[in-house]
Amino acid sequence: MKDLNDFSIKEDRFFTLSVFMINVFLKKDSNSLIESISLDKINDNPKILEGSVGCVKFSDGKKDIIICLNSEEKAKNLVESYKDFQKCRGGKKIRKTKQSKVLEILKSSCKIF
């Protein structure tokens, strides 16, 4: 097991972040998935780990995914992207829309209604 307190020990990995999941792969191959965390399980915003230049920790309380980037700027960009995803997931712009309009959109775009 890797020492998560020693940021000089790194392994190359491929990461994906969507509005639904954060995934870690051994390589850029969907068959090499190592770990996933559903974004709805993350209670705290990811943070740049103290003592690192650009390592960002995502946690759902049971497991952690740490992504180390080569600059603080890129790490901050990742944290901000996550926050934007969460705004989108929460329907920030939809909240100002009337319920009838939201239902109309859902009915026209979803097969469940």
N, CA and C atoms as an extended XYZ file, in Angstrom:
339
Properties=species:S:1:pos:R:3:atomname:S:1:resname:S:1:resid:I:1 pbc="F F F"
N         0.839       -1.189        0.000 N   MET     1
C         0.000        0.000        0.000 CA  MET     1
C         0.881        1.249        0.000 C   MET     1
N         0.464        2.223       -0.746 N   LYS     2
C         1.227        3.468       -0.843 CA  LYS     2
C         1.052        4.311        0.417 C   LYS     2
N         2.103        5.062        0.735 N   ASP     3
C         2.070        5.982        1.864 CA  ASP     3
C         1.420        7.274        1.386 C   ASP     3
N         0.175        7.524        1.800 N   LEU     4
C        -0.556        8.699        1.332 CA  LEU     4
C        -0.072        9.994        1.957 C   LEU     4
N         0.891        9.918        2.858 N   ASN     5
C         1.480       11.117        3.438 CA  ASN     5
C         2.775       11.509        2.753 C   ASN     5
N         3.251       10.692        1.833 N   ASP     6
C         4.490       10.967        1.101 CA  ASP     6
C         4.136       11.247       -0.356 C   ASP     6
N         4.030       12.534       -0.696 N   PHE     7
C         3.590       12.911       -2.036 CA  PHE     7
C         4.685       12.766       -3.094 C   PHE     7
N         5.869       12.348       -2.671 N   SER     8
C         6.935       12.124       -3.651 CA  SER     8
C         6.775       10.759       -4.315 C   SER     8
N         5.990        9.871       -3.702 N   ILE     9
C         5.722        8.556       -4.284 CA  ILE     9
C         4.452        8.671       -5.122 C   ILE     9
N         4.612        8.553       -6.435 N   LYS    10
C         3.466        8.716       -7.331 CA  LYS    10
C         3.416        7.566       -8.316 C   LYS    10
N         2.230        7.294       -8.794 N   GLU    11
C         2.017        6.309       -9.838 CA  GLU    11
C         1.174        6.965      -10.920 C   GLU    11
N         1.503        6.711      -12.159 N   ASP    12
C         0.704        7.237      -13.255 CA  ASP    12
C        -0.654        6.549      -13.268 C   ASP    12
N        -1.693        7.339      -13.405 N   ARG    13
C        -3.062        6.843      -13.486 CA  ARG    13
C        -3.835        7.729      -14.451 C   ARG    13
N        -4.971        7.248      -14.888 N   PHE    14
C        -5.869        8.015      -15.735 CA  PHE    14
C        -7.142        8.260      -14.926 C   PHE    14
N        -7.592        9.509      -14.869 N   PHE    15
C        -8.752        9.898      -14.079 CA  PHE    15
C        -9.832       10.481      -14.979 C   PHE    15
N       -11.074       10.248      -14.599 N   THR    16
C       -12.186       10.931      -15.257 CA  THR    16
C       -13.062       11.551      -14.169 C   THR    16
N       -13.622       12.694      -14.483 N   LEU    17
C       -14.536       13.379      -13.580 CA  LEU    17
C       -15.729       13.821      -14.413 C   LEU    17
N       -16.907       13.407      -13.991 N   SER    18
C       -18.133       13.815      -14.677 CA  SER    18
C       -19.086       14.368      -13.626 C   SER    18
N       -20.274       14.737      -14.040 N   VAL    19
C       -21.250       15.228      -13.072 CA  VAL    19
C       -21.768       14.091      -12.198 C   VAL    19
N       -21.383       12.860      -12.497 N   PHE    20
C       -21.847       11.707      -11.737 CA  PHE    20
C       -20.763       11.029      -10.909 C   PHE    20
N       -19.574       10.855      -11.470 N   MET    21
C       -18.553       10.008      -10.853 CA  MET    21
C       -17.159       10.593      -11.014 C   MET    21
N       -16.288       10.169      -10.097 N   ILE    22
C       -14.862       10.336      -10.300 CA  ILE    22
C       -14.304        8.914      -10.365 C   ILE    22
N       -13.510        8.655      -11.392 N   ASN    23
C       -12.987        7.311      -11.634 CA  ASN    23
C       -11.477        7.340      -11.748 C   ASN    23
N       -10.853        6.230      -11.310 N   VAL    24
C        -9.406        6.058      -11.433 CA  VAL    24
C        -9.167        4.780      -12.229 C   VAL    24
N        -8.327        4.904      -13.253 N   PHE    25
C        -7.967        3.764      -14.088 CA  PHE    25
C        -6.458        3.563      -14.047 C   PHE    25
N        -6.012        2.325      -14.210 N   LEU    26
C        -4.575        2.047      -14.308 CA  LEU    26
C        -3.972        2.745      -15.518 C   LEU    26
N        -4.743        2.796      -16.602 N   LYS    27
C        -4.303        3.426      -17.841 CA  LYS    27
C        -5.529        3.910      -18.599 C   LYS    27
N        -5.331        4.531      -19.711 N   LYS    28
C        -6.433        5.075      -20.510 CA  LYS    28
C        -7.137        3.930      -21.239 C   LYS    28
N        -7.831        3.124      -20.441 N   ASP    29
C        -8.516        1.940      -20.934 CA  ASP    29
C        -9.663        1.651      -19.961 C   ASP    29
N       -10.884        1.636      -20.447 N   SER    30
C       -12.038        1.471      -19.563 CA  SER    30
C       -12.045        0.143      -18.821 C   SER    30
N       -11.298       -0.825      -19.283 N   ASN    31
C       -11.222       -2.118      -18.595 CA  ASN    31
C       -10.264       -2.103      -17.413 C   ASN    31
N        -9.570       -1.004      -17.191 N   SER    32
C        -8.568       -0.953      -16.119 CA  SER    32
C        -9.031       -0.124      -14.909 C   SER    32
N       -10.340       -0.036      -14.720 N   LEU    33
C       -10.905        0.730      -13.601 CA  LEU    33
C       -10.403        0.188      -12.267 C   LEU    33
N        -9.913        1.090      -11.411 N   ILE    34
C        -9.421        0.723      -10.078 CA  ILE    34
C       -10.427        1.119       -9.001 C   ILE    34
N       -10.929        2.351       -9.095 N   GLU    35
C       -11.763        2.909       -8.028 CA  GLU    35
C       -12.721        3.934       -8.601 C   GLU    35
N       -13.882        4.045       -7.980 N   SER    36
C       -14.872        5.057       -8.345 CA  SER    36
C       -15.504        5.612       -7.088 C   SER    36
N       -15.884        6.869       -7.158 N   ILE    37
C       -16.694        7.477       -6.100 CA  ILE    37
C       -17.812        8.243       -6.796 C   ILE    37
N       -19.028        7.966       -6.370 N   SER    38
C       -20.178        8.702       -6.878 CA  SER    38
C       -20.161       10.095       -6.249 C   SER    38
N       -20.307       11.129       -7.069 N   LEU    39
C       -20.231       12.493       -6.536 CA  LEU    39
C       -21.341       12.796       -5.533 C   LEU    39
N       -22.454       12.082       -5.609 N   ASP    40
C       -23.507       12.333       -4.622 CA  ASP    40
C       -23.146       11.792       -3.243 C   ASP    40
N       -22.086       10.998       -3.155 N   LYS    41
C       -21.617       10.469       -1.861 CA  LYS    41
C       -20.584       11.383       -1.199 C   LYS    41
N       -20.045       12.346       -1.947 N   ILE    42
C       -19.032       13.248       -1.403 CA  ILE    42
C       -19.732       14.369       -0.636 C   ILE    42
N       -19.430       14.456        0.658 N   ASN    43
C       -20.092       15.451        1.511 CA  ASN    43
C       -19.319       16.762        1.615 C   ASN    43
N       -18.005       16.712        1.499 N   ASP    44
C       -17.168       17.902        1.595 CA  ASP    44
C       -16.524       18.186        0.254 C   ASP    44
N       -16.298       19.467       -0.020 N   ASN    45
C       -15.582       19.811       -1.238 CA  ASN    45
C       -14.179       19.224       -1.184 C   ASN    45
N       -13.667       18.781       -2.336 N   PRO    46
C       -12.287       18.300       -2.349 CA  PRO    46
C       -11.345       19.434       -1.977 C   PRO    46
N       -10.211       19.047       -1.409 N   LYS    47
C        -9.245       20.052       -0.958 CA  LYS    47
C        -7.860       19.704       -1.469 C   LYS    47
N        -7.060       20.743       -1.680 N   ILE    48
C        -5.651       20.523       -1.984 CA  ILE    48
C        -4.990       20.117       -0.673 C   ILE    48
N        -4.322       18.987       -0.686 N   LEU    49
C        -3.727       18.458        0.533 CA  LEU    49
C        -2.571       19.323        1.007 C   LEU    49
N        -2.590       19.631        2.279 N   GLU    50
C        -1.539       20.433        2.882 CA  GLU    50
C        -0.200       19.715        2.719 C   GLU    50
N         0.803       20.464        2.312 N   GLY    51
C         2.136       19.893        2.117 CA  GLY    51
C         2.381       19.408        0.705 C   GLY    51
N         1.346       19.441       -0.131 N   SER    52
C         1.518       19.036       -1.533 CA  SER    52
C         1.458       20.270       -2.415 C   SER    52
N         1.983       20.147       -3.602 N   VAL    53
C         1.913       21.257       -4.554 CA  VAL    53
C         0.556       21.270       -5.244 C   VAL    53
N         0.090       20.104       -5.643 N   GLY    54
C        -1.149       20.076       -6.399 CA  GLY    54
C        -1.920       18.786       -6.259 C   GLY    54
N        -1.941       18.193       -5.060 N   CYS    55
C        -2.682       16.952       -4.834 CA  CYS    55
C        -4.052       17.276       -4.252 C   CYS    55
N        -5.087       16.764       -4.910 N   VAL    56
C        -6.462       17.021       -4.508 CA  VAL    56
C        -7.073       15.723       -4.007 C   VAL    56
N        -7.702       15.808       -2.843 N   LYS    57
C        -8.310       14.628       -2.225 CA  LYS    57
C        -9.827       14.694       -2.338 C   LYS    57
N       -10.400       13.638       -2.903 N   PHE    58
C       -11.840       13.433       -2.945 CA  PHE    58
C       -12.142       12.298       -1.984 C   PHE    58
N       -13.178       12.438       -1.164 N   SER    59
C       -13.497       11.401       -0.185 CA  SER    59
C       -15.002       11.274       -0.019 C   SER    59
N       -15.452       10.036        0.122 N   ASP    60
C       -16.861        9.808        0.431 CA  ASP    60
C       -17.032        9.340        1.872 C   ASP    60
N       -15.957        9.450        2.658 N   GLY    61
C       -15.995        9.030        4.046 CA  GLY    61
C       -15.534        7.604        4.258 C   GLY    61
N       -15.566        6.807        3.194 N   LYS    62
C       -15.125        5.411        3.274 CA  LYS    62
C       -13.865        5.175        2.446 C   LYS    62
N       -13.759        5.878        1.343 N   LYS    63
C       -12.587        5.728        0.490 CA  LYS    63
C       -12.168        7.089       -0.039 C   LYS    63
N       -10.917        7.176       -0.396 N   ASP    64
C       -10.334        8.423       -0.901 CA  ASP    64
C        -9.766        8.199       -2.293 C   ASP    64
N        -9.866        9.234       -3.098 N   ILE    65
C        -9.157        9.286       -4.373 CA  ILE    65
C        -8.321       10.549       -4.331 C   ILE    65
N        -7.023       10.390       -4.518 N   ILE    66
C        -6.111       11.532       -4.512 CA  ILE    66
C        -5.524       11.689       -5.908 C   ILE    66
N        -5.704       12.860       -6.461 N   ILE    67
C        -5.175       13.187       -7.789 CA  ILE    67
C        -4.083       14.224       -7.611 C   ILE    67
N        -2.868       13.892       -8.021 N   CYS    68
C        -1.750       14.837       -7.936 CA  CYS    68
C        -1.458       15.394       -9.316 C   CYS    68
N        -1.586       16.693       -9.425 N   LEU    69
C        -1.309       17.398      -10.676 CA  LEU    69
C         0.018       18.129      -10.533 C   LEU    69
N         0.549       18.604      -11.646 N   ASN    70
C         1.897       19.184      -11.594 CA  ASN    70
C         1.943       20.670      -11.252 C   ASN    70
N         0.801       21.246      -10.857 N   SER    71
C         0.830       22.639      -10.422 CA  SER    71
C        -0.357       22.931       -9.509 C   SER    71
N        -0.174       23.924       -8.671 N   GLU    72
C        -1.251       24.352       -7.786 CA  GLU    72
C        -2.411       24.932       -8.598 C   GLU    72
N        -2.082       25.620       -9.680 N   GLU    73
C        -3.118       26.212      -10.540 CA  GLU    73
C        -4.043       25.130      -11.106 C   GLU    73
N        -3.464       24.015      -11.579 N   LYS    74
C        -4.279       22.922      -12.117 CA  LYS    74
C        -5.113       22.277      -11.023 C   LYS    74
N        -4.550       22.157       -9.833 N   ALA    75
C        -5.293       21.583       -8.712 CA  ALA    75
C        -6.480       22.479       -8.345 C   ALA    75
N        -6.250       23.782       -8.302 N   LYS    76
C        -7.341       24.719       -8.001 CA  LYS    76
C        -8.420       24.643       -9.079 C   LYS    76
N        -8.009       24.500      -10.334 N   ASN    77
C        -8.951       24.374      -11.443 CA  ASN    77
C        -9.805       23.116      -11.281 C   ASN    77
N        -9.196       22.019      -10.845 N   LEU    78
C        -9.936       20.780      -10.609 CA  LEU    78
C       -10.971       20.968       -9.508 C   LEU    78
N       -10.589       21.609       -8.420 N   VAL    79
C       -11.522       21.863       -7.315 CA  VAL    79
C       -12.675       22.742       -7.794 C   VAL    79
N       -12.379       23.774       -8.565 N   GLU    80
C       -13.427       24.653       -9.085 CA  GLU    80
C       -14.341       23.918      -10.065 C   GLU    80
N       -13.767       23.031      -10.884 N   SER    81
C       -14.586       22.233      -11.806 CA  SER    81
C       -15.550       21.350      -11.040 C   SER    81
N       -15.067       20.756       -9.965 N   TYR    82
C       -15.939       19.936       -9.115 CA  TYR    82
C       -17.096       20.787       -8.573 C   TYR    82
N       -16.794       21.974       -8.098 N   LYS    83
C       -17.836       22.854       -7.556 CA  LYS    83
C       -18.860       23.198       -8.637 C   LYS    83
N       -18.386       23.429       -9.870 N   ASP    84
C       -19.302       23.711      -10.979 CA  ASP    84
C       -20.195       22.508      -11.264 C   ASP    84
N       -19.609       21.296      -11.233 N   PHE    85
C       -20.405       20.093      -11.427 CA  PHE    85
C       -21.504       20.003      -10.367 C   PHE    85
N       -21.155       20.315       -9.135 N   GLN    86
C       -22.137       20.222       -8.060 CA  GLN    86
C       -23.263       21.240       -8.252 C   GLN    86
N       -22.937       22.430       -8.740 N   LYS    87
C       -23.978       23.428       -9.027 CA  LYS    87
C       -24.915       22.899      -10.103 C   LYS    87
N       -24.330       22.281      -11.122 N   CYS    88
C       -25.125       21.719      -12.219 CA  CYS    88
C       -26.009       20.588      -11.697 C   CYS    88
N       -25.432       19.714      -10.889 N   ARG    89
C       -26.192       18.585      -10.327 CA  ARG    89
C       -27.346       19.082       -9.468 C   ARG    89
N       -27.156       20.185       -8.792 N   GLY    90
C       -28.190       20.735       -7.924 CA  GLY    90
C       -29.244       21.529       -8.659 C   GLY    90
N       -29.065       21.701       -9.963 N   GLY    91
C       -30.048       22.426      -10.748 CA  GLY    91
C       -30.085       23.907      -10.442 C   GLY    91
N       -28.922       24.510      -10.210 N   LYS    92
C       -28.867       25.912       -9.795 CA  LYS    92
C       -29.702       26.822      -10.692 C   LYS    92
N       -29.594       26.670      -12.002 N   LYS    93
C       -30.336       27.560      -12.895 CA  LYS    93
C       -31.798       27.153      -13.008 C   LYS    93
N       -32.101       25.890      -12.740 N   ILE    94
C       -33.482       25.424      -12.828 CA  ILE    94
C       -34.312       25.933      -11.659 C   ILE    94
N       -33.696       26.173      -10.521 N   ARG    95
C       -34.435       26.593       -9.326 CA  ARG    95
C       -35.281       27.835       -9.562 C   ARG    95
N       -34.882       28.672      -10.503 N   LYS    96
C       -35.625       29.898      -10.775 CA  LYS    96
C       -36.729       29.669      -11.808 C   LYS    96
N       -36.819       28.447      -12.312 N   THR    97
C       -37.809       28.104      -13.322 CA  THR    97
C       -39.063       27.568      -12.642 C   THR    97
N       -40.203       27.919      -13.167 N   LYS    98
C       -41.468       27.446      -12.605 CA  LYS    98
C       -41.549       25.923      -12.699 C   LYS    98
N       -42.194       25.320      -11.694 N   GLN    99
C       -42.307       23.866      -11.653 CA  GLN    99
C       -42.980       23.326      -12.914 C   GLN    99
N       -43.990       24.008      -13.404 N   SER   100
C       -44.689       23.535      -14.603 CA  SER   100
C       -43.746       23.484      -15.807 C   SER   100
N       -42.841       24.435      -15.912 N   LYS   101
C       -41.878       24.457      -17.009 CA  LYS   101
C       -40.881       23.293      -16.873 C   LYS   101
N       -40.430       23.033      -15.640 N   VAL   102
C       -39.511       21.917      -15.402 CA  VAL   102
C       -40.186       20.605      -15.793 C   VAL   102
N       -41.449       20.424      -15.391 N   LEU   103
C       -42.177       19.197      -15.752 CA  LEU   103
C       -42.340       19.074      -17.255 C   LEU   103
N       -42.570       20.176      -17.921 N   GLU   104
C       -42.690       20.168      -19.380 CA  GLU   104
C       -41.377       19.708      -20.025 C   GLU   104
N       -40.261       20.222      -19.514 N   ILE   105
C       -38.948       19.824      -20.029 CA  ILE   105
C       -38.703       18.332      -19.784 C   ILE   105
N       -39.016       17.872      -18.574 N   LEU   106
C       -38.824       16.465      -18.247 CA  LEU   106
C       -39.696       15.557      -19.125 C   LEU   106
N       -40.943       15.941      -19.316 N   LYS   107
C       -41.839       15.124      -20.144 CA  LYS   107
C       -41.361       15.048      -21.583 C   LYS   107
N       -40.813       16.123      -22.096 N   SER   108
C       -40.375       16.114      -23.487 CA  SER   108
C       -39.024       15.431      -23.685 C   SER   108
N       -38.263       15.251      -22.610 N   SER   109
C       -36.920       14.682      -22.769 CA  SER   109
C       -36.709       13.334      -22.071 C   SER   109
N       -37.692       12.908      -21.273 N   CYS   110
C       -37.538       11.655      -20.523 CA  CYS   110
C       -38.667       10.693      -20.871 C   CYS   110
N       -38.384        9.446      -20.912 N   LYS   111
C       -39.383        8.416      -21.243 CA  LYS   111
C       -40.185        7.981      -20.022 C   LYS   111
N       -39.802        8.458      -18.818 N   ILE   112
C       -40.470        7.970      -17.611 CA  ILE   112
C       -41.793        8.644      -17.309 C   ILE   112
N       -42.135        9.708      -18.006 N   PHE   113
C       -43.383       10.445      -17.727 CA  PHE   113
C       -44.466       10.025      -18.689 C   PHE   113
